[in-house]
C-alpha cells in the first residue's frame, strides 16, 4: 500500500505540472489514504 501511495504521489506531481489541479487534489487524497493504510496495516 505504501508503494501505491508513493506511485500516486508521483502522479500528483505530474498532474500538478500539467495544470490539472482538481485531479491532482483527488489523487493526492488517495495517495494519503493509501500511505496511511499501509502504515496502519504494518
Backbone torsions as a table, in degrees:
resi	resn	phi	psi	omega
1	UNK	NA	-37.2	-179.7
2	UNK	-64.2	-39.6	180.0
3	UNK	-66.6	-37.0	176.4
4	UNK	-63.5	-42.0	178.4
5	UNK	-62.8	-40.4	178.5
6	UNK	-68.1	-37.7	176.3
7	UNK	-62.0	-42.7	179.2
8	UNK	-67.9	-32.7	177.3
9	UNK	-64.1	-37.7	174.4
10	UNK	-64.2	-36.5	175.9
11	UNK	-64.8	-36.5	177.0
12	UNK	-60.8	-45.6	179.9
13	UNK	-61.2	-43.0	-179.5
14	UNK	-65.1	-45.8	-179.7
15	UNK	-66.0	-38.8	179.7
16	UNK	-64.1	-37.9	178.9
17	UNK	-66.1	-31.8	179.8
18	UNK	-81.7	-6.9	178.7
19	UNK	90.1	10.7	179.4
20	UNK	-94.3	74.7	-171.5
21	UNK	-71.3	-32.5	-179.5
22	UNK	-66.5	-46.9	178.6
23	UNK	-66.6	-35.7	177.9
24	UNK	-62.2	-39.4	179.0
25	UNK	-66.1	-42.3	179.8
26	UNK	-64.8	-44.5	178.9
27	UNK	-66.7	-34.7	178.0
28	UNK	-62.2	-41.2	177.2
29	UNK	-63.2	-43.0	177.6
30	UNK	-62.3	-39.2	179.5
31	UNK	-64.5	-43.4	179.1
32	UNK	-62.9	-42.3	179.0
33	UNK	-64.6	-40.2	-179.1
34	UNK	-66.8	-42.3	179.5
35	UNK	-66.3	-41.5	178.5
36	UNK	-62.2	-43.7	178.8
37	UNK	-62.6	-40.2	178.9
38	UNK	-64.1	-40.3	-180.0
39	UNK	-69.1	-43.1	-179.8
40	UNK	-68.3	-34.3	-179.3
41	UNK	-68.6	-33.9	-179.0
42	UNK	-73.2	NA	NA
